[in-house]
């Protein structure tokens, strides 16, 4: 039966809003501040000195520092549901690279649950956090669609990422991965400059697609303060991570009023100061996702087309 992911999730969100918890037994709902009873130990038969379940061939393919992904049918690209969703393939690749089956993954800014969905596919336990109840509802619905009896849990929690330490035990998390609410990226009317002139005037033209106006939303901050607040959140998460557990952040730089802000560099500096160690800088090559791009800056102000790539920053918790 052909039903788009966006349409089906929209229907399920309405059902969730109308139903009681007891009527939705397949959706894991956790009270705010309650520590989840969730697995974190590997369940595969991999040797203890392996960091993942990959074969040598798969490992070799992952060593290429430029990654490319495509959106699949389950990905939701409707910006009225969420303004910026990474494809399931991105967290899936990181989960496969940095964890074993049965281990615990967290997403501090889970949005509509893409990381949780990838964890569900790959038999990993996962907990995701987001400030917006609407996003958490969508995440829970997406998880309910794909609920599998594989012995793992994926839980979406509506709470501030600053409160994550209340939910997690020390040395239990094998991977933290997220695409945070980018600093100020969405705080101005959308002009669709990366599109050709005849394509710019779509339903999103001149709209402001900010994640929220919540004062706790770090996506409303200036770039340097954004990186500092992000680092403060990750400092709180650090005790939850196992030694050598990886922390992956997908980010792009900010172009604002004809000035470039190297957000990725601010984040590297800020996380290093609070105890993380940078391991790799990877590039998400998005050229396959850019269709009929427009021209801007010509003929006297060269500006790279920002939609063609993003950074994937890979840190870890240094070993004891």
N, C-alpha and C positions, 0 to 999 in steps of 0.2 A: 504494500500500500504506500503510495507516494504522498508523504506529508512533510512539508518543510520543517526544519528544526525550529525556526522562529515561530511558525504557526502553532505547532504542537506545544512548545514551551509556553506560549501565550495562553493557551487553553488550560494547561496544568497550573499556571500561576493563579488563574481565576479560581480553579478548584481549591487550591491551597488556601486562598484568602477566605473562602466560604466554609472550609471544613475544620473540624477539630483535630487535634493531634491523634486521638484514638482512631479516627477514620482514615488516617494516613500512616499505617504501621511501617511502610517501606521507606519512609523518610526519617532520617536520624535528626532529631531536634534536641539540642542541649541547652539547659538553662544557663544564663549568663553567670560566669564565674565558677561553674562546676567543672572539675577536672574530668575529662573524658576517660572512660575505661577502654583504652584502645591499644592494640598491639604495636610493638616496635622492634621485635626481634626477627631476624631473617628466617624464612621458612624453606628456603631452597637448599640444595645440597652442594652449593659452591664451596670451594676451599676457603678457609678462614682468612687467607692472605689476599683474596680477591676483593676488589671494591664494588664489583657489579657481577651481573650474570652474562656479560657479553662474551662472544667467541673472539678469538684473535682477529678474524676477518672483520667483525663488527667494530672492534676496538680500533683497528687501523682506519676504517672509514670515518670514525669520529674524530680522528686526529687532525683532519682538515679543518682549518680555523675559520672557514667561511661556510656558514650553514644556510640552507635554503628550505623553505617550507611552503606548502600549499594549504589552502583552507579546504576542509572536507564538508560533507553534507551536515554533519552534526555541529559544525562551527556556526556560531550566531554572529552575523555581521551587520545586523540591523542596529544602527546607531541610536534609534529611539529606545532600544532595550539597554544597550551599554555603548558608550562612545568609542571604546578602544579595547578590542578583545584580541589577544594573540591566538594563533592557531593551536589546536590540540597537539600538533606535532612538535611544538617547541618544548613545552614541559615534558612531553613524553620522552623526547630524546635525552633531556637532562635526567629524568627519573631513571631511565635505563642505564645511563652513563655513571651515575653516582650512588645508586642504591641496589639492594637485593630485594627479591620478593619478600613481603611480610614486614619490611621496615617502614619507618614513619617519615612522611613528607609533610611539610607545612607551607602554606602560602599566606603571608601576612596581609596581603591585599588581594583577596581571592576573587573579587568582582562577582561574575556570574558562574564561577566554579570550573573554569577550564582545566586548571591544575588538578582539581579533585576528580574530574572526569578521566583525565589521563592516568591518575593513580588507580582509579577503579579498573580501567582496562588492563593495567599491568600488575594487578594483585599487590598493590602497596596500600598501606593504611595512610590516611591523610586527614589533616584538619586545616580548614581555611577560615579566614576572618575578614569581615568587611563591615564598614560603618553603616551601609545602607541596607535596610531590611528588604527593600525591593530586589536588590541584587542577590541577597541571601536566599530569598524565595525562589528566584530563577535557578540558582545553583542547586537547591534541594530538588526542584522539579527535574532538572537535567539528570541528576543522580538517580532519581526514582525511575526514570525511563530506562536506564541501563543497569539497574540493580542486578548484581550477580551473586550467587551463593559461592563465593570463593574464599570465605573466611576472613576477609578484610573489611574495614569500615572506612567511610569517607564522611566527614562531618563538616557542615557549614555553620559558622557561628557569627551572629551579628554582634560585634563589639569592636572597640577601638584597638588597633594593633598595639598600642602602648600597654594594654592589659594582657597581652599574650602570656607573660610569665605566670599569671594566675592559673593557666590551663595546662601547663606542660611540666612534666617531671624533668629533673636534670639528666643530661647525657642520654636522652632517648631519641632525639631527632637526627635522622641521617641526611636530610636535605631540606633546605629552605629555598624555595624558588618563587619569584614573583615578577610581575610587571607593575610597578607602583604607579599611583596617580601622578603622572608627569607634571612637574612644576609649571604652572601657568599655561601649559600647552593649549588648554581648551577654554581659557578664560576670555577669549575675544571672539567676535562674530566670525564664523567659518566662511572663508572666501574661496575655498577650493582652488587655490593657485596652482596646485600640482596637476590640475586638469586643463584640457584645452577649453578655449572660450565657450564653445557650443555645449560643453558638458558641465560647466560650472554652475549653471542656474538650475540645480536640482532641489529636492525638498529640504536639504540641509544647508543650503546657501544662506548666509547671514544669520544662522542660528548659533547660539552659544551652548556648547555641549559639555559644560563643566560637570565633573562627577557629582559634586554637591556644593552647597554653601555652608556645610557644617564647619564651625570654627576649628574642629579637630582634624579636618581633612588637610593633609600636608600638600595636596595638589593645588591649594590656593596660595602657597608661599612663594617668595622669591627664590631663585635657584640655589644660592648658597645656603640660605636658611632651610630650604627643602632638604638639601643633602645632610645638613646637621641634624635635623629632626629625624630623618630616615636612619641615620647612624645611631641616634639615641634609642630608637625602637629596636634596632639590631643589637645594640649593646645589652638590652634587656633579654633578648632571645638567646644570646651567646651561651649562658649556662645550660640551656636545654639541648644544645647541640653536642653530639659526640665529638671527641677529638678527631680531627681530619674530616668532619662532616662538611659538605660543601654548601655554599650559599650563592645562589645564582640570581642576578638582577638584570632584567631586560630594560634598557633605557635608551633614550635618544637625546641629543643635544637640543637646546632651545634657540630658535631664531626669533628675536623679539625687537620690533622697532629698529630694524636694520642693524642689529648687533647680535653676534653669536655668543651664547653662554655654554661652555663645555661641561654640561651637567655630569657626564660620565666621569670627568676628571675630578669634579667636586666630590662625587660619591666615593671614588677610589681613595681620595685623601681622608674623607671623613670616616669611612669604615676602618681604614688602617689605624687611625688614631684610637678607636675603641676596642681594638684587639683582633681584628680580622687580618688575614694575609691574602693578598691578591695572587691568584694562581694563573689565570688565563684571561685574555681579552679576545673574545670571539666576535665575529661579524654576522649578523643576520642579513643576508642578501635578499632584498625584497623586490628586485627588479622584475621578477616573474609576476608580481602582484600590481605593478604599475602599468595601467593601460592608457594609451593615448595621452601622455603627459603634456601639460602646457608649458609655455616658455615665460619666464619672468626674470628680471634683472638685465635682460638684453636691452641695449648694446653696451651699457657702461657700468654694470654692477654685477659681477659674477657671483652667483650664489648656488651652491650645490643643491640638487633636488633632494630635500631631506627625507622624502618618502622612500628612497631607494635602498637605505640600509639603516640598521639600528645596532646598538652595542649589546652584547651579552657578557656581563661581567661575572667572572667566576672567582669567588673567594673560598677560603676554608677556615675552620677553627684550628689554629696551630696545635700540633700534638703536645701532650703534656711534657 
